[in-house]
């Protein structure tokens, strides 16, 4: 595998693992919140929480990880295209 592609792939895998961990933490916290107040939080609308709250921090960490994953995916695609054009 080409070194550039290998680096981009490693970045993508790390971003994917980071997003998976952040998403798991967010979903776990959300399920606990739903268990505490079952009628207040519906499936489609959920309260993120006040600025600085644990729920908001988890949500923002998940969102940041998702953006990093999308950028890593784009960089991997660009590297693949660049290498395909060179051959």
N, CA and C of each residue as an Amber inpcrd file, in Angstrom:
protein
   261
   0.8530000  -1.1730000   0.0000000   0.0000000   0.0000000   0.0000000
   0.9010000   1.2390000   0.0000000   0.5050000   2.2320000  -0.7360000
   1.2630000   3.4820000  -0.8410000   1.2880000   4.1950000   0.5120000
   2.4210000   4.8020000   0.8780000   2.5280000   5.4500000   2.2040000
   1.4870000   6.5420000   2.4490000   1.1730000   7.3500000   1.4170000
   0.1570000   8.3940000   1.5910000  -1.2160000   7.7910000   1.8720000
  -1.5310000   6.7590000   1.1330000  -2.8190000   6.0970000   1.3160000
  -2.8830000   5.4070000   2.6680000  -1.7610000   4.8330000   3.0780000
  -1.7060000   4.1610000   4.3710000  -1.9450000   5.1570000   5.5160000
  -1.3440000   6.3300000   5.4060000  -1.5110000   7.3710000   6.4230000
  -2.9530000   7.8570000   6.4740000  -3.5370000   8.1120000   5.3250000
  -4.9360000   8.5700000   5.2810000  -5.8820000   7.4990000   5.8120000
  -5.5800000   6.2480000   5.4980000  -6.4230000   5.1500000   5.9870000
  -6.3300000   5.0360000   7.5080000  -5.1270000   5.1900000   8.0430000
  -4.9350000   5.1410000   9.4960000  -5.7030000   6.2890000  10.1720000
  -5.6400000   7.4740000   9.5820000  -6.3850000   8.6220000  10.0970000
  -7.8870000   8.3400000  10.0890000  -8.3610000   7.7340000   9.0060000
  -9.7820000   7.4090000   8.9000000 -10.2010000   6.3850000   9.9610000
  -9.3840000   5.3780000  10.1760000  -9.7010000   4.3450000  11.1780000
  -9.7360000   4.9540000  12.5740000  -8.7660000   5.8100000  12.8860000
  -8.7500000   6.4560000  14.1980000  -9.9540000   7.3610000  14.3830000
 -10.3270000   8.1070000  13.3470000 -11.4930000   8.9810000  13.4300000
 -12.7680000   8.1630000  13.5870000 -12.8250000   7.0350000  12.9130000
 -13.9880000   6.1620000  13.0260000 -14.1220000   5.5910000  14.4340000
 -13.0150000   5.1810000  15.0090000 -13.0440000   4.6490000  16.3750000
 -13.4130000   5.7320000  17.3760000 -12.9120000   6.9260000  17.1580000
 -13.2310000   8.0540000  18.0390000 -14.7260000   8.3810000  17.9810000
 -15.2800000   8.3890000  16.7600000 -16.7030000   8.6700000  16.6110000
 -17.5430000   7.5710000  17.2560000 -17.1580000   6.3260000  17.0760000
 -17.9130000   5.2170000  17.6530000 -17.9520000   5.3180000  19.1710000
 -16.8210000   5.6520000  19.7830000 -16.7700000   5.7970000  21.2410000
 -17.6240000   6.9710000  21.7130000 -17.5480000   8.0970000  21.0070000
 -18.3320000   9.2750000  21.3820000 -19.8280000   9.0170000  21.1930000
 -20.1850000   8.3410000  20.1190000 -21.5930000   8.0300000  19.8640000
 -22.1360000   7.0810000  20.9270000 -21.3350000   6.0940000  21.3160000
 -21.7590000   5.1580000  22.3540000 -21.9990000   5.8870000  23.6780000
 -21.0710000   6.7850000  24.0360000 -21.2260000   7.5440000  25.2850000
 -22.4710000   8.4170000  25.2470000 -22.7340000   9.0520000  24.1070000
 -23.9110000   9.9080000  23.9510000 -25.1960000   9.0860000  24.0650000
 -25.2510000   7.9680000  23.3590000 -26.4570000   7.1360000  23.3950000
 -26.7040000   6.5520000  24.7830000 -25.6420000   6.1840000  25.4740000
 -25.7690000   5.6430000  26.8240000 -26.3290000   6.7070000  27.7720000
 -25.7940000   7.9200000  27.7110000 -26.2770000   9.0080000  28.5550000
 -27.7180000   9.3600000  28.2110000 -28.0390000   9.3250000  26.9330000
 -29.4030000   9.6420000  26.5130000 -30.3920000   8.5910000  27.0030000
 -29.9880000   7.3290000  26.9800000 -30.8930000   6.2880000  27.4690000
 -31.1060000   6.4140000  28.9740000 -30.0570000   6.8230000  29.7010000
 -30.2150000   7.0570000  31.1350000 -31.1610000   8.2340000  31.3920000
 -31.0560000   9.2680000  30.5770000 -31.9390000  10.4250000  30.7340000
 -33.3840000  10.0360000  30.4400000 -33.5720000   9.2130000  29.4330000
 -34.9330000   8.7600000  29.1010000 -35.5120000   7.9020000  30.2240000
 -34.6640000   7.1250000  30.8760000 -35.1310000   6.2800000  31.9690000
 -35.5470000   7.1170000  33.1770000 -34.8520000   8.2200000  33.4080000
 -35.1880000   9.0810000  34.5460000 -36.4980000   9.8270000  34.3380000
 -36.6890000  10.3220000  33.1090000 -37.8900000  11.1080000  32.8060000
 -38.4740000  10.5810000  31.4940000 -39.2090000   9.4700000  31.5500000
 -39.6630000   8.8290000  30.3170000 -40.6320000   9.6630000  29.4850000
 -41.4570000  10.4890000  30.0940000 -42.4300000  11.2580000  29.3260000
 -41.8870000  12.5590000  28.7730000 -40.7640000  13.0310000  29.2840000
 -40.2500000  14.3430000  28.8880000 -39.3940000  14.2920000  27.6300000
 -38.8070000  13.1560000  27.3260000 -37.9130000  13.0640000  26.1810000
 -38.5010000  12.0660000  25.1900000 -38.8120000  12.5570000  24.0000000
 -39.3540000  11.6580000  22.9850000 -38.2110000  11.1120000  22.1400000
 -38.5280000  10.2500000  21.2180000 -37.4910000   9.6460000  20.3690000
 -36.9100000  10.6570000  19.3900000 -37.7390000  11.5740000  18.8980000
 -37.2740000  12.4940000  17.8660000 -36.7140000  13.7950000  18.4360000
 -37.1690000  14.1830000  19.5940000 -36.7230000  15.4370000  20.1820000
 -36.1260000  15.1300000  21.5440000 -34.8980000  15.5540000  21.7400000
 -34.2710000  15.3290000  23.0320000 -33.6390000  16.6180000  23.5230000
 -33.5780000  16.7750000  24.8110000 -32.9810000  17.9510000  25.4040000
 -31.4780000  17.7520000  25.4680000 -30.7500000  18.7150000  24.9220000
 -29.2950000  18.6270000  24.9460000 -28.7840000  19.0480000  26.3040000
 -29.3960000  20.0250000  26.8990000 -28.9660000  20.4690000  28.2190000
 -28.4000000  21.8670000  28.1930000 -28.1690000  22.3790000  29.3640000
 -27.6380000  23.7220000  29.5130000 -26.1720000  23.7600000  29.0870000
 -25.6790000  24.9280000  28.7140000 -24.2600000  25.0260000  28.3540000
 -23.3760000  24.5410000  29.5120000 -22.4260000  23.6940000  29.1960000
 -21.5330000  23.1550000  30.2070000 -22.0390000  21.8890000  30.8810000
 -23.2620000  21.4770000  30.5660000 -23.7970000  20.2670000  31.1870000
 -23.1350000  19.0280000  30.5850000 -23.2390000  17.9260000  31.2820000
 -22.6470000  16.6710000  30.8200000 -23.2500000  16.2300000  29.4930000
 -24.5610000  16.3670000  29.3500000 -25.2290000  15.9600000  28.1130000
 -24.7470000  16.7990000  26.9360000 -24.6150000  18.0980000  27.1480000
 -24.1530000  18.9590000  26.0620000 -22.6990000  18.6330000  25.7060000
 -21.8550000  18.3860000  26.6970000 -20.4550000  18.0410000  26.4150000
 -20.3750000  16.7450000  25.6080000 -21.1820000  15.7620000  25.9790000
 -21.1870000  14.5030000  25.2350000 -21.6790000  14.7060000  23.8050000
 -22.7200000  15.5020000  23.6520000 -23.2660000  15.7750000  22.3270000
 -22.2390000  16.4980000  21.4590000 -21.5790000  17.5050000  22.0420000
 -20.5930000  18.2710000  21.2770000 -19.3640000  17.4300000  20.9480000
 -18.9580000  16.5400000  21.8500000 -17.8360000  15.6450000  21.5650000
 -18.1930000  14.7040000  20.4230000 -19.4250000  14.2220000  20.4160000
 -19.8940000  13.3330000  19.3510000 -19.9380000  14.0800000  18.0240000
 -20.4330000  15.3110000  18.0560000 -20.5230000  16.1190000  16.8450000
 -19.1310000  16.4210000  16.2860000 -18.2020000  16.7520000  17.1500000
 -16.8280000  17.0370000  16.7380000 -16.1810000  15.7860000  16.1330000
 -16.4220000  14.6330000  16.7500000 -15.8770000  13.3770000  16.2310000
 -16.4850000  13.0450000  14.8630000 -17.7580000  13.3470000  14.6850000
 -18.4050000  13.1080000  13.3930000 -17.7850000  13.9850000  12.3180000
 -17.5090000  15.2380000  12.6330000 -16.8720000  16.1260000  11.6600000
 -15.4660000  15.6400000  11.3080000 -14.7100000  15.1840000  12.3100000
 -13.3740000  14.6450000  12.0350000 -13.4630000  13.4060000  11.1520000
 -14.4620000  12.5690000  11.3780000 -14.6560000  11.3740000  10.5630000
 -14.9650000  11.7530000   9.1180000 -15.8200000  12.7460000   8.9210000
 -16.1610000  13.1720000   7.5690000 -14.9460000  13.7460000   6.8360000
 -14.1350000  14.5290000   7.5440000 -12.9250000  15.0900000   6.9300000
 -11.9390000  13.9790000   6.5940000 -11.7720000  13.0260000   7.5010000
 -10.8530000  11.9080000   7.2460000 -11.3140000  11.0900000   6.0550000
 -12.6170000  10.9000000   5.9170000 -13.1580000  10.1480000   4.7810000
 -12.8870000  10.8960000   3.4800000 -13.0840000  12.1990000   3.4980000
 -12.8150000  13.0190000   2.3140000 -11.3280000  12.9580000   1.9400000
 -10.4470000  13.0490000   2.9300000  -9.0120000  12.9890000   2.6560000
  -8.6130000  11.6290000   2.0900000  -9.2220000  10.5600000   2.5950000
  -8.9390000   9.2270000   2.0770000  -9.3840000   9.1170000   0.6220000
 -10.5570000   9.6320000   0.3150000 -11.0440000   9.6120000  -1.0670000
 -10.1350000  10.4130000  -1.9950000  -9.6780000  11.5760000  -1.5350000
  -8.7820000  12.4060000  -2.3480000  -7.4650000  11.6740000  -2.5880000
  -6.9290000  11.0220000  -1.5640000  -5.6750000  10.2800000  -1.7150000
  -5.8460000   9.1200000  -2.6920000  -6.9630000   8.4210000  -2.6070000
  -7.2180000   7.3090000  -3.5400000  -7.3020000   7.8170000  -4.9680000
  -8.0160000   8.9270000  -5.1560000  -8.1660000   9.4990000  -6.4960000
  -6.8170000   9.9680000  -7.0340000  -6.0360000  10.6290000  -6.1950000
  -4.7280000  11.1210000  -6.6080000  -3.8200000   9.9580000  -7.0250000
  -3.8320000   8.8850000  -6.2550000  -2.9840000   7.7390000  -6.5840000
  -3.4860000   7.0150000  -7.8440000  -4.7840000   6.9880000  -8.0260000
  -5.3310000   6.3480000  -9.2170000  -4.9750000   7.1420000 -10.4770000
  -4.9130000   8.4630000 -10.3600000  -4.5730000   9.3160000 -11.4940000
  -3.0880000   9.2220000 -11.8530000  -2.2500000   8.9010000 -10.8670000
  -0.8110000   8.8000000 -11.1110000  -0.4490000   7.5520000 -11.9160000
  -1.2580000   6.5140000 -11.8160000  -0.9180000   5.2630000 -12.4990000
  -1.4780000   5.1990000 -13.8770000
